[in-house]
Amino acid sequence: MKSKDYKCSKCGTIEEYTTEDTESFPEAIKCKRCGKDAYKIFSLAGVICWQGRVGNAKNGYTSTGGNIKKS
């Protein structure tokens, strides 16, 4: 399942719309509050970066001497 937020163009109500992973999201849905069209809200995705251990399975991922590129 995946979800996206929609905002009503008239009353400003924000609703979460959920759909199956294989289906695409509609351009607009009907607002549950006033019945007008609600459109997808676009926002920048947050980026999560982790600095992990640089080792491998042989040494139990204990090596920390290398650098990892952070995005």
PyMOL Python script that loads the backbone (N, CA, C, O; Angstrom):
from pymol import cmd

cmd.read_pdbstr("""\
ATOM      1  N   MET A   1       0.838  -1.176   0.000  1.00  0.00           N
ATOM      2  CA  MET A   1       0.000   0.000   0.000  1.00  0.00           C
ATOM      3  C   MET A   1       0.888   1.246   0.000  1.00  0.00           C
ATOM      4  O   MET A   1       1.958   1.266   0.608  1.00  0.00           O
ATOM      5  N   LYS A   2       0.428   2.264  -0.683  1.00  0.00           N
ATOM      6  CA  LYS A   2       1.121   3.551  -0.692  1.00  0.00           C
ATOM      7  C   LYS A   2       0.088   4.648  -0.484  1.00  0.00           C
ATOM      8  O   LYS A   2      -1.091   4.470  -0.790  1.00  0.00           O
ATOM      9  N   SER A   3       0.538   5.783   0.039  1.00  0.00           N
ATOM     10  CA  SER A   3      -0.403   6.861   0.329  1.00  0.00           C
ATOM     11  C   SER A   3       0.169   8.199  -0.115  1.00  0.00           C
ATOM     12  O   SER A   3       1.381   8.358  -0.264  1.00  0.00           O
ATOM     13  N   LYS A   4      -0.724   9.154  -0.322  1.00  0.00           N
ATOM     14  CA  LYS A   4      -0.368  10.505  -0.731  1.00  0.00           C
ATOM     15  C   LYS A   4      -1.390  11.454  -0.125  1.00  0.00           C
ATOM     16  O   LYS A   4      -2.546  11.087   0.088  1.00  0.00           O
ATOM     17  N   ASP A   5      -0.955  12.674   0.148  1.00  0.00           N
ATOM     18  CA  ASP A   5      -1.854  13.691   0.694  1.00  0.00           C
ATOM     19  C   ASP A   5      -2.478  14.499  -0.434  1.00  0.00           C
ATOM     20  O   ASP A   5      -1.821  14.826  -1.422  1.00  0.00           O
ATOM     21  N   TYR A   6      -3.760  14.815  -0.267  1.00  0.00           N
ATOM     22  CA  TYR A   6      -4.517  15.643  -1.207  1.00  0.00           C
ATOM     23  C   TYR A   6      -5.088  16.816  -0.442  1.00  0.00           C
ATOM     24  O   TYR A   6      -5.521  16.669   0.701  1.00  0.00           O
ATOM     25  N   LYS A   7      -5.091  17.993  -1.075  1.00  0.00           N
ATOM     26  CA  LYS A   7      -5.635  19.194  -0.434  1.00  0.00           C
ATOM     27  C   LYS A   7      -6.799  19.725  -1.259  1.00  0.00           C
ATOM     28  O   LYS A   7      -6.696  19.850  -2.480  1.00  0.00           O
ATOM     29  N   CYS A   8      -7.901  20.036  -0.594  1.00  0.00           N
ATOM     30  CA  CYS A   8      -9.095  20.547  -1.254  1.00  0.00           C
ATOM     31  C   CYS A   8      -8.845  21.965  -1.752  1.00  0.00           C
ATOM     32  O   CYS A   8      -8.286  22.798  -1.038  1.00  0.00           O
ATOM     33  N   SER A   9      -9.270  22.229  -2.994  1.00  0.00           N
ATOM     34  CA  SER A   9      -9.059  23.550  -3.589  1.00  0.00           C
ATOM     35  C   SER A   9     -10.014  24.601  -3.016  1.00  0.00           C
ATOM     36  O   SER A   9      -9.763  25.798  -3.148  1.00  0.00           O
ATOM     37  N   LYS A  10     -11.101  24.166  -2.386  1.00  0.00           N
ATOM     38  CA  LYS A  10     -12.077  25.125  -1.855  1.00  0.00           C
ATOM     39  C   LYS A  10     -11.915  25.355  -0.350  1.00  0.00           C
ATOM     40  O   LYS A  10     -11.738  26.491   0.091  1.00  0.00           O
ATOM     41  N   CYS A  11     -11.976  24.277   0.435  1.00  0.00           N
ATOM     42  CA  CYS A  11     -11.973  24.451   1.894  1.00  0.00           C
ATOM     43  C   CYS A  11     -10.597  24.228   2.538  1.00  0.00           C
ATOM     44  O   CYS A  11     -10.424  24.519   3.722  1.00  0.00           O
ATOM     45  N   GLY A  12      -9.627  23.722   1.787  1.00  0.00           N
ATOM     46  CA  GLY A  12      -8.277  23.553   2.314  1.00  0.00           C
ATOM     47  C   GLY A  12      -8.058  22.311   3.157  1.00  0.00           C
ATOM     48  O   GLY A  12      -6.992  22.148   3.751  1.00  0.00           O
ATOM     49  N   THR A  13      -9.055  21.428   3.219  1.00  0.00           N
ATOM     50  CA  THR A  13      -8.926  20.202   3.990  1.00  0.00           C
ATOM     51  C   THR A  13      -7.865  19.304   3.356  1.00  0.00           C
ATOM     52  O   THR A  13      -7.827  19.142   2.136  1.00  0.00           O
ATOM     53  N   ILE A  14      -7.013  18.728   4.184  1.00  0.00           N
ATOM     54  CA  ILE A  14      -5.990  17.799   3.698  1.00  0.00           C
ATOM     55  C   ILE A  14      -6.402  16.390   4.080  1.00  0.00           C
ATOM     56  O   ILE A  14      -6.694  16.108   5.242  1.00  0.00           O
ATOM     57  N   GLU A  15      -6.421  15.503   3.081  1.00  0.00           N
ATOM     58  CA  GLU A  15      -6.803  14.108   3.294  1.00  0.00           C
ATOM     59  C   GLU A  15      -5.704  13.196   2.798  1.00  0.00           C
ATOM     60  O   GLU A  15      -4.990  13.526   1.851  1.00  0.00           O
ATOM     61  N   GLU A  16      -5.567  12.040   3.443  1.00  0.00           N
ATOM     62  CA  GLU A  16      -4.623  11.030   2.992  1.00  0.00           C
ATOM     63  C   GLU A  16      -5.374  10.015   2.141  1.00  0.00           C
ATOM     64  O   GLU A  16      -6.418   9.505   2.549  1.00  0.00           O
ATOM     65  N   TYR A  17      -4.841   9.724   0.959  1.00  0.00           N
ATOM     66  CA  TYR A  17      -5.456   8.766   0.043  1.00  0.00           C
ATOM     67  C   TYR A  17      -4.516   7.576  -0.093  1.00  0.00           C
ATOM     68  O   TYR A  17      -3.329   7.755  -0.367  1.00  0.00           O
ATOM     69  N   THR A  18      -5.024   6.378   0.091  1.00  0.00           N
ATOM     70  CA  THR A  18      -4.209   5.166   0.028  1.00  0.00           C
ATOM     71  C   THR A  18      -4.663   4.309  -1.135  1.00  0.00           C
ATOM     72  O   THR A  18      -5.858   4.188  -1.406  1.00  0.00           O
ATOM     73  N   THR A  19      -3.681   3.705  -1.830  1.00  0.00           N
ATOM     74  CA  THR A  19      -3.976   2.831  -2.959  1.00  0.00           C
ATOM     75  C   THR A  19      -3.002   1.655  -2.968  1.00  0.00           C
ATOM     76  O   THR A  19      -2.007   1.655  -2.243  1.00  0.00           O
ATOM     77  N   GLU A  20      -3.292   0.674  -3.780  1.00  0.00           N
ATOM     78  CA  GLU A  20      -2.411  -0.482  -3.915  1.00  0.00           C
ATOM     79  C   GLU A  20      -1.100  -0.074  -4.580  1.00  0.00           C
ATOM     80  O   GLU A  20      -1.060   0.921  -5.303  1.00  0.00           O
ATOM     81  N   ASP A  21      -0.037  -0.824  -4.347  1.00  0.00           N
ATOM     82  CA  ASP A  21       1.266  -0.516  -4.937  1.00  0.00           C
ATOM     83  C   ASP A  21       1.245  -0.567  -6.459  1.00  0.00           C
ATOM     84  O   ASP A  21       2.019   0.136  -7.110  1.00  0.00           O
ATOM     85  N   THR A  22       0.388  -1.372  -7.025  1.00  0.00           N
ATOM     86  CA  THR A  22       0.343  -1.543  -8.483  1.00  0.00           C
ATOM     87  C   THR A  22      -0.519  -0.492  -9.181  1.00  0.00           C
ATOM     88  O   THR A  22      -0.467  -0.379 -10.406  1.00  0.00           O
ATOM     89  N   GLU A  23      -1.297   0.267  -8.444  1.00  0.00           N
ATOM     90  CA  GLU A  23      -2.185   1.282  -9.025  1.00  0.00           C
ATOM     91  C   GLU A  23      -1.548   2.663  -8.937  1.00  0.00           C
ATOM     92  O   GLU A  23      -0.725   2.920  -8.058  1.00  0.00           O
ATOM     93  N   SER A  24      -1.929   3.542  -9.847  1.00  0.00           N
ATOM     94  CA  SER A  24      -1.427   4.920  -9.795  1.00  0.00           C
ATOM     95  C   SER A  24      -2.449   5.815  -9.091  1.00  0.00           C
ATOM     96  O   SER A  24      -3.623   5.465  -8.972  1.00  0.00           O
ATOM     97  N   PHE A  25      -1.982   6.972  -8.628  1.00  0.00           N
ATOM     98  CA  PHE A  25      -2.852   7.895  -7.924  1.00  0.00           C
ATOM     99  C   PHE A  25      -3.667   8.713  -8.913  1.00  0.00           C
ATOM    100  O   PHE A  25      -3.159   9.081  -9.972  1.00  0.00           O
ATOM    101  N   PRO A  26      -4.932   9.007  -8.584  1.00  0.00           N
ATOM    102  CA  PRO A  26      -5.735   9.882  -9.450  1.00  0.00           C
ATOM    103  C   PRO A  26      -5.254  11.323  -9.339  1.00  0.00           C
ATOM    104  O   PRO A  26      -4.659  11.707  -8.332  1.00  0.00           O
ATOM    105  N   GLU A  27      -5.510  12.113 -10.364  1.00  0.00           N
ATOM    106  CA  GLU A  27      -5.122  13.527 -10.339  1.00  0.00           C
ATOM    107  C   GLU A  27      -5.875  14.275  -9.237  1.00  0.00           C
ATOM    108  O   GLU A  27      -5.303  15.134  -8.566  1.00  0.00           O
ATOM    109  N   ALA A  28      -7.142  13.954  -9.053  1.00  0.00           N
ATOM    110  CA  ALA A  28      -7.962  14.618  -8.037  1.00  0.00           C
ATOM    111  C   ALA A  28      -8.924  13.615  -7.418  1.00  0.00           C
ATOM    112  O   ALA A  28      -9.333  12.645  -8.056  1.00  0.00           O
ATOM    113  N   ILE A  29      -9.275  13.868  -6.163  1.00  0.00           N
ATOM    114  CA  ILE A  29     -10.302  13.078  -5.478  1.00  0.00           C
ATOM    115  C   ILE A  29     -11.346  14.055  -4.944  1.00  0.00           C
ATOM    116  O   ILE A  29     -11.100  15.260  -4.887  1.00  0.00           O
ATOM    117  N   LYS A  30     -12.490  13.548  -4.562  1.00  0.00           N
ATOM    118  CA  LYS A  30     -13.535  14.400  -3.990  1.00  0.00           C
ATOM    119  C   LYS A  30     -13.275  14.611  -2.504  1.00  0.00           C
ATOM    120  O   LYS A  30     -12.999  13.662  -1.770  1.00  0.00           O
ATOM    121  N   CYS A  31     -13.365  15.841  -2.078  1.00  0.00           N
ATOM    122  CA  CYS A  31     -13.178  16.187  -0.675  1.00  0.00           C
ATOM    123  C   CYS A  31     -14.321  15.590   0.145  1.00  0.00           C
ATOM    124  O   CYS A  31     -15.486  15.701  -0.236  1.00  0.00           O
ATOM    125  N   LYS A  32     -13.991  14.968   1.250  1.00  0.00           N
ATOM    126  CA  LYS A  32     -15.015  14.368   2.108  1.00  0.00           C
ATOM    127  C   LYS A  32     -15.792  15.426   2.885  1.00  0.00           C
ATOM    128  O   LYS A  32     -16.895  15.166   3.367  1.00  0.00           O
ATOM    129  N   ARG A  33     -15.216  16.610   3.005  1.00  0.00           N
ATOM    130  CA  ARG A  33     -15.867  17.670   3.772  1.00  0.00           C
ATOM    131  C   ARG A  33     -16.854  18.472   2.929  1.00  0.00           C
ATOM    132  O   ARG A  33     -17.998  18.674   3.338  1.00  0.00           O
ATOM    133  N   CYS A  34     -16.409  18.939   1.730  1.00  0.00           N
ATOM    134  CA  CYS A  34     -17.279  19.821   0.946  1.00  0.00           C
ATOM    135  C   CYS A  34     -17.652  19.246  -0.433  1.00  0.00           C
ATOM    136  O   CYS A  34     -18.527  19.790  -1.107  1.00  0.00           O
ATOM    137  N   GLY A  35     -17.005  18.167  -0.851  1.00  0.00           N
ATOM    138  CA  GLY A  35     -17.358  17.541  -2.122  1.00  0.00           C
ATOM    139  C   GLY A  35     -16.664  18.109  -3.347  1.00  0.00           C
ATOM    140  O   GLY A  35     -16.885  17.619  -4.454  1.00  0.00           O
ATOM    141  N   LYS A  36     -15.830  19.130  -3.180  1.00  0.00           N
ATOM    142  CA  LYS A  36     -15.089  19.708  -4.308  1.00  0.00           C
ATOM    143  C   LYS A  36     -13.835  18.878  -4.581  1.00  0.00           C
ATOM    144  O   LYS A  36     -13.555  17.918  -3.864  1.00  0.00           O
ATOM    145  N   ASP A  37     -13.080  19.249  -5.620  1.00  0.00           N
ATOM    146  CA  ASP A  37     -11.883  18.503  -5.984  1.00  0.00           C
ATOM    147  C   ASP A  37     -10.728  18.796  -5.033  1.00  0.00           C
ATOM    148  O   ASP A  37     -10.474  19.942  -4.665  1.00  0.00           O
ATOM    149  N   ALA A  38     -10.038  17.724  -4.646  1.00  0.00           N
ATOM    150  CA  ALA A  38      -8.813  17.832  -3.854  1.00  0.00           C
ATOM    151  C   ALA A  38      -7.676  17.307  -4.727  1.00  0.00           C
ATOM    152  O   ALA A  38      -7.805  16.263  -5.365  1.00  0.00           O
ATOM    153  N   TYR A  39      -6.562  18.038  -4.749  1.00  0.00           N
ATOM    154  CA  TYR A  39      -5.435  17.706  -5.611  1.00  0.00           C
ATOM    155  C   TYR A  39      -4.230  17.279  -4.792  1.00  0.00           C
ATOM    156  O   TYR A  39      -4.103  17.633  -3.620  1.00  0.00           O
ATOM    157  N   LYS A  40      -3.339  16.510  -5.425  1.00  0.00           N
ATOM    158  CA  LYS A  40      -2.137  16.011  -4.760  1.00  0.00           C
ATOM    159  C   LYS A  40      -1.264  17.158  -4.280  1.00  0.00           C
ATOM    160  O   LYS A  40      -1.105  18.172  -4.960  1.00  0.00           O
ATOM    161  N   ILE A  41      -0.708  16.975  -3.103  1.00  0.00           N
ATOM    162  CA  ILE A  41       0.246  17.927  -2.549  1.00  0.00           C
ATOM    163  C   ILE A  41       1.634  17.377  -2.843  1.00  0.00           C
ATOM    164  O   ILE A  41       1.949  16.241  -2.491  1.00  0.00           O
ATOM    165  N   PHE A  42       2.456  18.188  -3.488  1.00  0.00           N
ATOM    166  CA  PHE A  42       3.815  17.766  -3.797  1.00  0.00           C
ATOM    167  C   PHE A  42       4.768  18.404  -2.801  1.00  0.00           C
ATOM    168  O   PHE A  42       4.654  19.589  -2.485  1.00  0.00           O
ATOM    169  N   SER A  43       5.703  17.611  -2.313  1.00  0.00           N
ATOM    170  CA  SER A  43       6.724  18.131  -1.415  1.00  0.00           C
ATOM    171  C   SER A  43       8.033  17.412  -1.698  1.00  0.00           C
ATOM    172  O   SER A  43       8.049  16.331  -2.286  1.00  0.00           O
ATOM    173  N   LEU A  44       9.118  18.021  -1.277  1.00  0.00           N
ATOM    174  CA  LEU A  44      10.419  17.402  -1.453  1.00  0.00           C
ATOM    175  C   LEU A  44      10.543  16.224  -0.506  1.00  0.00           C
ATOM    176  O   LEU A  44      10.148  16.303   0.657  1.00  0.00           O
ATOM    177  N   ALA A  45      11.082  15.158  -1.003  1.00  0.00           N
ATOM    178  CA  ALA A  45      11.295  13.982  -0.162  1.00  0.00           C
ATOM    179  C   ALA A  45      12.458  14.236   0.783  1.00  0.00           C
ATOM    180  O   ALA A  45      13.478  14.802   0.391  1.00  0.00           O
ATOM    181  N   GLY A  46      12.301  13.825   1.993  1.00  0.00           N
ATOM    182  CA  GLY A  46      13.388  13.945   2.958  1.00  0.00           C
ATOM    183  C   GLY A  46      14.445  12.897   2.676  1.00  0.00           C
ATOM    184  O   GLY A  46      14.131  11.793   2.231  1.00  0.00           O
ATOM    185  N   VAL A  47      15.683  13.234   2.932  1.00  0.00           N
ATOM    186  CA  VAL A  47      16.783  12.308   2.689  1.00  0.00           C
ATOM    187  C   VAL A  47      17.358  11.887   4.028  1.00  0.00           C
ATOM    188  O   VAL A  47      17.658  12.719   4.884  1.00  0.00           O
ATOM    189  N   ILE A  48      17.505  10.587   4.193  1.00  0.00           N
ATOM    190  CA  ILE A  48      18.092  10.048   5.411  1.00  0.00           C
ATOM    191  C   ILE A  48      19.423   9.407   5.030  1.00  0.00           C
ATOM    192  O   ILE A  48      19.464   8.523   4.174  1.00  0.00           O
ATOM    193  N   CYS A  49      20.495   9.841   5.649  1.00  0.00           N
ATOM    194  CA  CYS A  49      21.827   9.302   5.378  1.00  0.00           C
ATOM    195  C   CYS A  49      22.354   8.635   6.637  1.00  0.00           C
ATOM    196  O   CYS A  49      22.257   9.185   7.734  1.00  0.00           O
ATOM    197  N   TRP A  50      22.899   7.473   6.470  1.00  0.00           N
ATOM    198  CA  TRP A  50      23.493   6.764   7.587  1.00  0.00           C
ATOM    199  C   TRP A  50      24.963   6.532   7.294  1.00  0.00           C
ATOM    200  O   TRP A  50      25.318   6.113   6.192  1.00  0.00           O
ATOM    201  N   GLN A  51      25.809   6.797   8.252  1.00  0.00           N
ATOM    202  CA  GLN A  51      27.219   6.456   8.146  1.00  0.00           C
ATOM    203  C   GLN A  51      27.353   5.082   8.775  1.00  0.00           C
ATOM    204  O   GLN A  51      27.304   4.939   9.997  1.00  0.00           O
ATOM    205  N   GLY A  52      27.520   4.087   7.946  1.00  0.00           N
ATOM    206  CA  GLY A  52      27.597   2.724   8.446  1.00  0.00           C
ATOM    207  C   GLY A  52      29.020   2.241   8.567  1.00  0.00           C
ATOM    208  O   GLY A  52      29.965   2.987   8.312  1.00  0.00           O
ATOM    209  N   ARG A  53      29.168   1.025   8.946  1.00  0.00           N
ATOM    210  CA  ARG A  53      30.491   0.413   9.029  1.00  0.00           C
ATOM    211  C   ARG A  53      30.899  -0.029   7.632  1.00  0.00           C
ATOM    212  O   ARG A  53      30.060  -0.413   6.817  1.00  0.00           O
ATOM    213  N   VAL A  54      32.212   0.034   7.366  1.00  0.00           N
ATOM    214  CA  VAL A  54      32.715  -0.238   6.028  1.00  0.00           C
ATOM    215  C   VAL A  54      33.198  -1.671   5.888  1.00  0.00           C
ATOM    216  O   VAL A  54      33.651  -2.055   4.809  1.00  0.00           O
ATOM    217  N   GLY A  55      33.119  -2.465   6.929  1.00  0.00           N
ATOM    218  CA  GLY A  55      33.646  -3.827   6.899  1.00  0.00           C
ATOM    219  C   GLY A  55      32.873  -4.746   5.977  1.00  0.00           C
ATOM    220  O   GLY A  55      32.081  -4.301   5.147  1.00  0.00           O
ATOM    221  N   ASN A  56      33.114  -6.025   6.136  1.00  0.00           N
ATOM    222  CA  ASN A  56      32.425  -7.030   5.336  1.00  0.00           C
ATOM    223  C   ASN A  56      32.036  -8.203   6.228  1.00  0.00           C
ATOM    224  O   ASN A  56      32.283  -8.180   7.433  1.00  0.00           O
ATOM    225  N   ALA A  57      31.436  -9.213   5.642  1.00  0.00           N
ATOM    226  CA  ALA A  57      30.948 -10.350   6.417  1.00  0.00           C
ATOM    227  C   ALA A  57      32.087 -11.098   7.113  1.00  0.00           C
ATOM    228  O   ALA A  57      31.893 -11.647   8.198  1.00  0.00           O
ATOM    229  N   LYS A  58      33.274 -11.124   6.495  1.00  0.00           N
ATOM    230  CA  LYS A  58      34.407 -11.844   7.097  1.00  0.00           C
ATOM    231  C   LYS A  58      34.852 -11.213   8.407  1.00  0.00           C
ATOM    232  O   LYS A  58      35.172 -11.927   9.358  1.00  0.00           O
ATOM    233  N   ASN A  59      34.878  -9.881   8.473  1.00  0.00           N
ATOM    234  CA  ASN A  59      35.350  -9.244   9.708  1.00  0.00           C
ATOM    235  C   ASN A  59      34.199  -8.725  10.576  1.00  0.00           C
ATOM    236  O   ASN A  59      34.429  -7.973  11.523  1.00  0.00           O
ATOM    237  N   GLY A  60      32.982  -9.117  10.261  1.00  0.00           N
ATOM    238  CA  GLY A  60      31.823  -8.746  11.083  1.00  0.00           C
ATOM    239  C   GLY A  60      31.433  -7.286  10.981  1.00  0.00           C
ATOM    240  O   GLY A  60      30.810  -6.739  11.891  1.00  0.00           O
ATOM    241  N   TYR A  61      31.798  -6.653   9.874  1.00  0.00           N
ATOM    242  CA  TYR A  61      31.456  -5.243   9.640  1.00  0.00           C
ATOM    243  C   TYR A  61      32.027  -4.337  10.727  1.00  0.00           C
ATOM    244  O   TYR A  61      31.393  -3.365  11.137  1.00  0.00           O
ATOM    245  N   THR A  62      33.225  -4.665  11.186  1.00  0.00           N
ATOM    246  CA  THR A  62      33.832  -3.887  12.262  1.00  0.00           C
ATOM    247  C   THR A  62      34.803  -2.836  11.762  1.00  0.00           C
ATOM    248  O   THR A  62      35.177  -1.946  12.526  1.00  0.00           O
ATOM    249  N   SER A  63      35.220  -2.905  10.519  1.00  0.00           N
ATOM    250  CA  SER A  63      36.173  -1.946   9.985  1.00  0.00           C
ATOM    251  C   SER A  63      35.498  -0.597   9.810  1.00  0.00           C
ATOM    252  O   SER A  63      34.415  -0.513   9.230  1.00  0.00           O
ATOM    253  N   THR A  64      36.132   0.466  10.309  1.00  0.00           N
ATOM    254  CA  THR A  64      35.571   1.804  10.133  1.00  0.00           C
ATOM    255  C   THR A  64      36.587   2.749   9.495  1.00  0.00           C
ATOM    256  O   THR A  64      36.407   3.966   9.543  1.00  0.00           O
ATOM    257  N   GLY A  65      37.638   2.217   8.906  1.00  0.00           N
ATOM    258  CA  GLY A  65      38.700   3.038   8.364  1.00  0.00           C
ATOM    259  C   GLY A  65      38.389   3.695   7.040  1.00  0.00           C
ATOM    260  O   GLY A  65      39.085   4.635   6.656  1.00  0.00           O
ATOM    261  N   GLY A  66      37.378   3.246   6.325  1.00  0.00           N
ATOM    262  CA  GLY A  66      37.094   3.793   4.993  1.00  0.00           C
ATOM    263  C   GLY A  66      36.075   4.901   5.018  1.00  0.00           C
ATOM    264  O   GLY A  66      35.373   5.101   6.009  1.00  0.00           O
ATOM    265  N   ASN A  67      36.002   5.613   3.924  1.00  0.00           N
ATOM    266  CA  ASN A  67      35.019   6.668   3.792  1.00  0.00           C
ATOM    267  C   ASN A  67      33.810   6.164   3.008  1.00  0.00           C
ATOM    268  O   ASN A  67      33.954   5.368   2.080  1.00  0.00           O
ATOM    269  N   ILE A  68      32.647   6.618   3.375  1.00  0.00           N
ATOM    270  CA  ILE A  68      31.414   6.300   2.665  1.00  0.00           C
ATOM    271  C   ILE A  68      30.870   7.598   2.093  1.00  0.00           C
ATOM    272  O   ILE A  68      30.770   8.599   2.802  1.00  0.00           O
ATOM    273  N   LYS A  69      30.523   7.584   0.828  1.00  0.00           N
ATOM    274  CA  LYS A  69      29.960   8.780   0.196  1.00  0.00           C
ATOM    275  C   LYS A  69      28.592   9.055   0.795  1.00  0.00           C
ATOM    276  O   LYS A  69      27.741   8.168   0.861  1.00  0.00           O
ATOM    277  N   LYS A  70      28.391  10.280   1.226  1.00  0.00           N
ATOM    278  CA  LYS A  70      27.098  10.680   1.781  1.00  0.00           C
ATOM    279  C   LYS A  70      26.355  11.485   0.737  1.00  0.00           C
ATOM    280  O   LYS A  70      26.948  12.299   0.030  1.00  0.00           O
ATOM    281  N   SER A  71      25.059  11.256   0.642  1.00  0.00           N
ATOM    282  CA  SER A  71      24.275  12.007  -0.341  1.00  0.00           C
ATOM    283  C   SER A  71      23.428  13.051   0.326  1.00  0.00           C
ATOM    284  O   SER A  71      22.701  13.779  -0.348  1.00  0.00           O
TER     285      SER A  71
END
""", "prot")
cmd.dss("prot")
cmd.show_as("cartoon", "prot")
cmd.util.cbc("prot")
cmd.orient("prot")
